[in-house]
Amino acid sequence: MSRGGTSRTDCIGPIRPPADPSLLVSRPPVVTIMGHVDHGKTTLLDSLRKSQIVSTEAGGITQHIGAFLVQLPTGERITFLDTPGHAAFSSMRARGAHATDIVILVVAADDGVMNQTVESIQHARNAKVPIIVAVNKCDKPQADPQRVKQELLAHDVVCEEFGGDVQAIHVSALKDDNLLALAEATVVLAEVLELKADPNGPVEGLVIESRTDKGKGLVTTAIVQRGTLKRGCVLVAGRCWAKVRFLFDEHGRAVLEAGPSAAVQVVGWKELPSAGETVLEVESEQRAREVVEWRSHQEEQQKLLEEQSAIELKQQLHLEEYRREREGLSHLSWRQRKAALYRANKTRFSMRPSERTESQELSLPLIIKGDVDGSVETLLNILDGYDAQDQCQLDVVHFGIGDVSENDVNMAAMFGGSIYGFNVAASRSIQQLAAKKGVALRLHSVIYKLVDQLKEELSSKLPPRVSQNTVGEATVLATFDVSVGKKKVPVAGCRVQKGHLDRRLKFRLIRGRDTVWEGSVSTLKHHKDDVATAKAGMECGLLADGQVDFSAGDLIVCFEELEVPQVTSWDPGF
């Protein structure tokens, strides 16, 4: 948060000097509620602001950062950020921690410290933000708040009763127990921090979330860190700019201005900035365009440098490989050298183009769509952790914000891929177009269900594994030759020890520990009759398909080959 008030050093101009201390005014604290999934973060915030959020979140878990201003009965105001606790939303939690003054760490008294609890502690520590522990669900019979505080010690979160400086408040968000004490603890800590900001001068802030709204167009949720944001302000964030047309609070009500620590929805962006970008006010639209052009140019130059480095590295590796190949051939004449190189590269160039296409690795091209920038970022972060490329390549060919469009379907059809959407819709005409072009539309509102379906689709791409199931075993008692036409062939006289022998299945001949032969059987006889199967305890004569040397004491195994579906080895961690 803007404890020191910073600005950017790019073409907007020199760094803004710190505000005159006499101009600073107290501002409400920005408090982020963090913790493990389903530990009651949203219910706690819901109880504090007396409105229903949980019912609107798919699956009852928070999937975006929500920013809300809460006025306490005592008159103090607090801006709360509710971050997702699900493992997939790590980047959104990190962003919440860096935009905040105080972190309220919610830990369920019946569950204790979990993975995302530890991760939230780490985010708060990285952002150098103080923590208040809210031990939630204390109304449950199996609740053990003392155990929670002891588990936190292992992560250097020392509560006051153990001689530390971290306040721990026992609450029940569901029953509204002790919530006032939590709010008071937050206000007291905010007073100690002496949070102040300059409400005058150019605006500075932080983009918390970006999305496309059907009625409003491109919308960002931003926290004002310095200055006062008003309608008509010209803002720059990353490579995007806006002339503010409207400002809305969390209830969707229009507001005229927003001061430090206020969280508002900003309408008027020409393009959507990414969540986490710094928002800065500039003096005019012309200046905003200059800044965006300069930043775009700088980014392109950086990209060119990176690409140039990659090209040079590849050339260097190619040159080294070429020299290594030539070193071993230096003593040969040019004709011998040419023949040796031809032999070495023969297999590389012997395939027809059609054969090369068929032999290419399996791949699943994806198009990712999300309702807000944070959702798309989360999905891309999950896909960045994909580590089963040896089984099936996963290629993200396009991603974007908003509902599935005709362009998305056409692109998916061109690449032979699937469209995965999170909290987005597809109109009837788009669904019909996708069905006509054979494009799979996978639309979900719960993150782990989307990932589960992606894993299923990846698994369906993999060829089945062939497993062998033993159905019977027989011991060779004696061998003899029989005449078939003009030649004699060896026949094994066997007794079935286990299961049964089936002439239609495959057989294996084992001598000692070695497999001597594997193949099929042309004839299976019981006494003088041809039979399809021989059951346990029966004696039979077995004629192999091909020349096989049987010996008394050999073991004959009858087995069937079954195709078992492969499952992707990728584990996203939840």
Salt bridges, closest charged atoms under 4 A:
ASP10 OD2 - ARG295 NE 2.60
ASP101 OD1 - ARG3 NH1 3.29
ASP101 OD2 - ARG27 NH1 2.84
ASP110 OD2 - LYS140 NZ 3.38
ASP111 OD2 - HIS39 NE2 2.97
GLU119 OE2 - ARG93 NH2 2.53
GLU119 OE2 - HIS123 NE2 3.30
GLU151 OE2 - ARG147 NH1 2.72
GLU161 OE1 - LYS149 NZ 2.43
ASP176 OD2 - LYS50 NZ 2.58
GLU204 OE2 - ARG16 NH1 3.39
GLU204 OE2 - ARG226 NH1 3.84
ASP213 OD2 - ARG211 NH2 3.77
ASP249 OD2 - ARG253 NE 3.15
GLU250 OE2 - HIS251 NE2 3.46
GLU283 OE2 - ARG287 NE 3.53
GLU285 OE2 - LYS243 NZ 3.49
GLU285 OE1 - ARG289 NH2 3.62
GLU290 OE1 - ARG287 NH1 3.17
GLU299 OE2 - ARG239 NH2 3.30
GLU355 OE2 - ARG352 NH1 3.42
ASP371 OD2 - HIS64 NE2 2.91
GLU377 OE1 - ARG95 NH1 2.71
ASP403 OD2 - LYS214 NZ 3.61
ASP408 OD2 - LYS369 NZ 2.61
ASP408 OD1 - HIS398 NE2 3.62
GLU457 OE1 - ARG442 NE 3.12
GLU473 OE1 - LYS498 NZ 3.92
ASP502 OD2 - ARG504 NH2 3.01
GLU518 OE1 - ARG508 NE 2.92
ASP530 OD1 - LYS525 NZ 3.01
GLU539 OE2 - ARG495 NH2 2.54
ASP554 OD2 - ARG511 NH2 2.83
GLU561 OE1 - LYS506 NZ 4.00
